[in-house]
Amino acid sequence: MIEKHFTLDRTMEGPDHVASLEPGELLQQIRNIELALSGSGVKAPSSSNLKYQHKWKSIHLNRNLTKNEVLTEMI
């Protein structure tokens, strides 16, 4: 199910028209959703993002944590 506010013209009176999609925009948004849903389901960085991979920051653990275990910096 897709819920979107739709209007024929944003200049019409009423509180929702200014923030609603017009017909061409609504169709484009639906096409974008179709493209997103047709993917492989694998989440991976795009090629344009990979060139910044050296700037990514993350923590990787080599074991599972126990409940309420606190991470501390090891020097």
DSSP file (Angstrom, degrees, kcal/mol; ACC not computed):
  #  RESIDUE AA STRUCTURE BP1 BP2  ACC     N-H-->O    O-->H-N    N-H-->O    O-->H-N    TCO  KAPPA ALPHA  PHI   PSI    X-CA   Y-CA   Z-CA
    1    1 A M              0   0    0      0, 0.0     2,-0.5     0, 0.0     0, 0.0   0.000 360.0 360.0 360.0 138.7    0.0    0.0    0.0
    2    2 A I        -     0   0    0      2,-0.1     2,-0.6     0, 0.0    28,-0.0  -0.987 360.0-164.4-121.5 127.6    1.3    3.5   -0.8
    3    3 A E        +     0   0    0     -2,-0.5     2,-0.3     2,-0.0     0, 0.0  -0.957  22.3 153.0-115.0 119.9   -0.2    6.5    0.9
    4    4 A K        -     0   0    0     -2,-0.6     2,-0.4    17,-0.0    16,-0.1  -0.994  45.4-116.5-140.9 144.4    0.5    9.9   -0.7
    5    5 A H        -     0   0    0     -2,-0.3    16,-2.8    14,-0.2     2,-0.4  -0.706  38.4-165.5 -79.2 133.8   -1.3   13.2   -0.7
    6    6 A F  B     +a   21   0A   0     -2,-0.4     2,-0.3    14,-0.2    16,-0.2  -0.954  13.6 171.3-127.1 138.7   -2.3   14.0   -4.2
    7    7 A T        -     0   0    0     14,-2.6     3,-0.2    -2,-0.4    -2,-0.0  -0.979  35.2-139.2-142.0 155.0   -3.6   17.3   -5.8
    8    8 A L  S    S+     0   0    0     -2,-0.3     2,-0.3     1,-0.3    -1,-0.1   0.718  97.0  11.1 -82.0 -22.6   -4.3   18.5   -9.2
    9    9 A D    >   -     0   0    0     12,-0.1     3,-1.6     1,-0.1    -1,-0.3  -0.888  60.0-147.8-160.1 122.1   -2.7   21.9   -8.5
   10   10 A R  T 3  S+     0   0    0     -2,-0.3    -1,-0.1     1,-0.3    10,-0.1   0.687  97.6  66.0 -65.5 -18.1   -0.6   23.0   -5.5
   11   11 A T  T 3  S+     0   0    0      6,-0.1    -1,-0.3     7,-0.1     3,-0.1   0.479  77.1 111.7 -85.0   0.0   -2.0   26.6   -5.7
   12   12 A M  S <  S-     0   0    0     -3,-1.6     6,-0.2     1,-0.1     2,-0.1  -0.319  79.1 -96.3 -67.5 155.8   -5.5   25.4   -4.8
   13   13 A E  S    S+     0   0    0      4,-0.1    -1,-0.1     3,-0.1     3,-0.1  -0.424  79.3  76.3 -73.0 149.0   -6.9   26.5   -1.4
   14   14 A G  S  > S-     0   0    0     -2,-0.1     4,-0.5     1,-0.1     3,-0.3  -0.323  82.8 -94.1 125.7 153.9   -6.6   24.1    1.5
   15   15 A P  T  4 S+     0   0    0      0, 0.0     4,-0.3     0, 0.0    -1,-0.1   0.737 115.2  47.2 -72.2 -23.6   -3.9   23.0    3.9
   16   16 A D  T >4 S+     0   0    0      1,-0.1     3,-0.7     2,-0.1     4,-0.4   0.713  90.1  77.8 -94.0 -20.3   -2.8   19.9    2.1
   17   17 A H  G >4 S+     0   0    0     -3,-0.3     3,-1.4     1,-0.2    -1,-0.1   0.889  89.8  55.1 -60.4 -42.2   -2.4   21.1   -1.5
   18   18 A V  G 3< S+     0   0    0     -4,-0.5    -1,-0.2     1,-0.3    -2,-0.1   0.810 115.0  39.6 -63.3 -29.3    1.0   22.8   -1.0
   19   19 A A  G <  S+     0   0    0     -3,-0.7    -1,-0.3    -4,-0.3   -14,-0.2   0.277  99.9  99.0-102.9  10.3    2.6   19.7    0.4
   20   20 A S  S <  S-     0   0    0     -3,-1.4     2,-0.3    -4,-0.4   -14,-0.2  -0.551  75.0-107.7 -98.1 161.9    0.9   17.2   -2.0
   21   21 A L  B     -a    6   0A   0    -16,-2.8   -14,-2.6    -2,-0.2   -12,-0.1  -0.658  26.2-135.7 -86.4 141.7    2.2   15.6   -5.1
   22   22 A E    >>  -     0   0    0     -2,-0.3     4,-2.5   -16,-0.2     3,-0.6  -0.536  38.2 -90.9 -88.9 165.3    0.9   16.6   -8.5
   23   23 A P  H 3> S+     0   0    0      0, 0.0     4,-2.1     0, 0.0     5,-0.2   0.844 124.8  45.1 -49.8 -49.2    0.0   13.9  -11.1
   24   24 A G  H 3> S+     0   0    0      1,-0.2     4,-1.9     2,-0.2     5,-0.1   0.874 114.7  49.4 -63.8 -36.7    3.4   13.7  -12.9
   25   25 A E  H <> S+     0   0    0     -3,-0.6     4,-2.6     2,-0.2    -1,-0.2   0.892 108.3  53.3 -69.2 -39.6    5.2   13.6   -9.5
   26   26 A L  H  X S+     0   0    0     -4,-2.5     4,-2.1     1,-0.2    -2,-0.2   0.932 109.8  47.6 -61.5 -45.7    3.0   10.9   -8.1
   27   27 A L  H  X S+     0   0    0     -4,-2.1     4,-2.2    -5,-0.2    -1,-0.2   0.913 112.0  50.0 -62.0 -42.9    3.7    8.7  -11.1
   28   28 A Q  H  X S+     0   0    0     -4,-1.9     4,-2.3     1,-0.2    -2,-0.2   0.900 109.4  51.3 -63.7 -41.1    7.4    9.3  -10.9
   29   29 A Q  H  X S+     0   0    0     -4,-2.6     4,-2.0     2,-0.2    -1,-0.2   0.899 109.9  49.8 -62.7 -40.5    7.4    8.5   -7.1
   30   30 A I  H  X S+     0   0    0     -4,-2.1     4,-2.3     1,-0.2    -2,-0.2   0.909 110.2  50.3 -65.3 -41.3    5.6    5.2   -7.8
   31   31 A R  H  X S+     0   0    0     -4,-2.2     4,-2.2     1,-0.2    -2,-0.2   0.886 109.0  52.5 -63.4 -38.6    8.1    4.3  -10.5
   32   32 A N  H  X S+     0   0    0     -4,-2.3     4,-2.2     2,-0.2    -1,-0.2   0.897 109.0  49.4 -63.0 -40.4   11.0    5.0   -8.1
   33   33 A I  H  X S+     0   0    0     -4,-2.0     4,-2.4     2,-0.2    -2,-0.2   0.912 109.0  52.6 -65.3 -42.5    9.4    2.7   -5.5
   34   34 A E  H  X S+     0   0    0     -4,-2.3     4,-1.2     1,-0.2    -2,-0.2   0.914 109.9  48.7 -59.0 -43.1    9.0    0.0   -8.2
   35   35 A L  H  < S+     0   0    0     -4,-2.2     3,-0.4     1,-0.2     4,-0.2   0.915 111.1  50.0 -62.8 -42.5   12.7    0.3   -9.0
   36   36 A A  H >< S+     0   0    0     -4,-2.2     3,-1.0     1,-0.2    -2,-0.2   0.890 111.8  48.0 -64.0 -38.8   13.7    0.1   -5.4
   37   37 A L  H 3< S+     0   0    0     -4,-2.4    -1,-0.2     1,-0.2    -2,-0.2   0.691 102.7  63.1 -76.2 -17.9   11.6   -3.0   -4.8
   38   38 A S  T 3< S+     0   0    0     -4,-1.2    -1,-0.2    -3,-0.4    -2,-0.2   0.416  82.8 109.4 -87.8   3.5   13.0   -4.7   -7.9
   39   39 A G  S <  S-     0   0    0     -3,-1.0    -3,-0.0    -4,-0.2     0, 0.0  -0.004  86.3 -99.4 -71.2-178.5   16.5   -4.8   -6.5
   40   40 A S        -     0   0    0      2,-0.2     3,-0.1     1,-0.1    -1,-0.1   0.647  46.1-120.8 -78.6 -16.0   18.4   -7.8   -5.3
   41   41 A G  S    S+     0   0    0      1,-0.3     2,-0.5     0, 0.0    -1,-0.1   0.338  75.6 124.0  88.6  -7.5   17.7   -7.2   -1.6
   42   42 A V        -     0   0    0      2,-0.0     2,-0.7     1,-0.0    -1,-0.3  -0.774  56.5-143.2 -89.2 124.9   21.5   -7.0   -1.0
   43   43 A K        +     0   0    0     -2,-0.5    -1,-0.0    -3,-0.1     0, 0.0  -0.793  38.0 147.5 -91.8 119.7   22.5   -3.8    0.7
   44   44 A A        -     0   0    0     -2,-0.7     2,-0.0     0, 0.0    -2,-0.0  -0.988  49.8 -94.3-149.3 151.9   25.8   -2.6   -0.6
   45   45 A P        -     0   0    0      0, 0.0     2,-0.1     0, 0.0     5,-0.0  -0.369  43.0-114.6 -67.8 147.9   27.5    0.7   -1.2
   46   46 A S    >>  -     0   0    0      1,-0.1     4,-1.6    -2,-0.0     3,-0.7  -0.325  29.3-104.9 -74.9 165.2   27.3    2.2   -4.7
   47   47 A S  H 3> S+     0   0    0      1,-0.3     4,-0.7     2,-0.2    -1,-0.1   0.849 122.6  56.3 -61.9 -33.0   30.4    2.6   -6.8
   48   48 A S  H 34 S+     0   0    0      1,-0.2    -1,-0.3     2,-0.2     3,-0.2   0.809 108.1  48.3 -69.6 -27.1   30.4    6.3   -6.1
   49   49 A N  H X4 S+     0   0    0     -3,-0.7     3,-1.9     1,-0.2    -1,-0.2   0.782  97.4  70.4 -79.6 -27.6   30.4    5.7   -2.4
   50   50 A L  H >< S+     0   0    0     -4,-1.6     3,-1.8     1,-0.3     4,-0.3   0.795  85.1  66.8 -63.0 -28.1   33.2    3.2   -2.5
   51   51 A K  T 3< S+     0   0    0     -4,-0.7    -1,-0.3     1,-0.3     3,-0.2   0.690 103.4  47.6 -68.0 -13.5   35.8    5.9   -3.3
   52   52 A Y  T X  S+     0   0    0     -3,-1.9     3,-2.3     1,-0.1     4,-0.4   0.252  77.8 110.4-104.2  10.6   35.1    7.3    0.2
   53   53 A Q  G X   +     0   0    0     -3,-1.8     3,-1.6     1,-0.3    -1,-0.1   0.824  67.9  64.6 -56.8 -34.0   35.4    3.9    1.9
   54   54 A H  G 3  S+     0   0    0     -4,-0.3    -1,-0.3     1,-0.3    -2,-0.1   0.656 100.3  53.6 -66.2 -13.2   38.7    4.9    3.6
   55   55 A K  G <  S+     0   0    0     -3,-2.3    -1,-0.3     2,-0.1    -2,-0.2   0.479  82.1 113.0 -98.2  -4.3   36.8    7.6    5.6
   56   56 A W    <   -     0   0    0     -3,-1.6     2,-0.4    -4,-0.4    -3,-0.0  -0.407  52.3-156.4 -68.8 144.4   34.2    5.1    7.0
   57   57 A K        +     0   0    0     -2,-0.1     2,-0.3     2,-0.0    -2,-0.1  -0.986  26.0 142.8-124.0 132.3   34.3    4.6   10.7
   58   58 A S        -     0   0    0     -2,-0.4     2,-0.4     2,-0.0    -2,-0.0  -0.981  41.7-121.9-159.0 165.6   33.0    1.5   12.4
   59   59 A I        -     0   0    0     -2,-0.3     2,-0.4     2,-0.0    -2,-0.0  -0.960  23.2-169.0-115.6 133.0   33.6   -1.0   15.2
   60   60 A H        -     0   0    0     -2,-0.4     2,-0.3     2,-0.0    -2,-0.0  -0.984   6.3-155.5-123.3 133.1   34.0   -4.7   14.5
   61   61 A L        -     0   0    0     -2,-0.4     4,-0.0     1,-0.1     3,-0.0  -0.822  13.6-153.5-107.8 147.3   34.0   -7.3   17.3
   62   62 A N  S    S+     0   0    0     -2,-0.3     2,-0.3     2,-0.1    -1,-0.1   0.247  81.8  31.8-101.4  12.4   35.6  -10.7   17.0
   63   63 A R  S    S-     0   0    0      0, 0.0     2,-0.2     0, 0.0    -2,-0.0  -0.972  91.1 -90.7-156.0 164.5   33.2  -12.3   19.6
   64   64 A N        -     0   0    0     -2,-0.3     2,-0.2     1,-0.1    -2,-0.1  -0.524  40.9-123.2 -77.5 146.6   29.6  -11.9   20.8
   65   65 A L        -     0   0    0     -2,-0.2     2,-0.2     4,-0.0    -1,-0.1  -0.606  19.4-126.9 -85.6 150.6   28.9   -9.5   23.6
   66   66 A T    >   -     0   0    0     -2,-0.2     3,-2.1     1,-0.1    -1,-0.0  -0.613  45.0 -76.2 -90.2 159.9   27.2  -10.7   26.8
   67   67 A K  T 3  S+     0   0    0      1,-0.3    -1,-0.1    -2,-0.2     3,-0.1  -0.312 117.4   5.0 -57.7 132.4   24.1   -8.9   28.0
   68   68 A N  T 3  S+     0   0    0      1,-0.2    -1,-0.3    -3,-0.1     2,-0.2   0.535  89.5 153.5  69.1  10.2   24.9   -5.6   29.7
   69   69 A E    <   -     0   0    0     -3,-2.1     2,-0.5     1,-0.0    -1,-0.2  -0.504  37.0-139.7 -69.3 137.2   28.6   -5.9   28.8
   70   70 A V        -     0   0    0     -2,-0.2     2,-0.4    -3,-0.1    -1,-0.0  -0.841   8.4-132.9-101.8 131.9   30.2   -2.5   28.5
   71   71 A L        -     0   0    0     -2,-0.5     2,-0.3    -6,-0.0    -6,-0.0  -0.668  27.3-176.2 -81.7 135.7   32.7   -1.7   25.7
   72   72 A T        -     0   0    0     -2,-0.4     2,-0.3     0, 0.0     0, 0.0  -0.933  31.8 -99.3-129.2 156.0   35.9    0.0   26.8
   73   73 A E        -     0   0    0     -2,-0.3     2,-0.5     2,-0.0     0, 0.0  -0.564  32.4-152.7 -75.4 132.1   38.8    1.2   24.8
   74   74 A M              0   0    0     -2,-0.3    -1,-0.0     1,-0.1     0, 0.0  -0.918 360.0 360.0-106.9 129.3   41.8   -1.1   24.8
   75   75 A I              0   0    0     -2,-0.5    -1,-0.1     0, 0.0    -2,-0.0   0.388 360.0 360.0-110.0 360.0   45.2    0.5   24.3
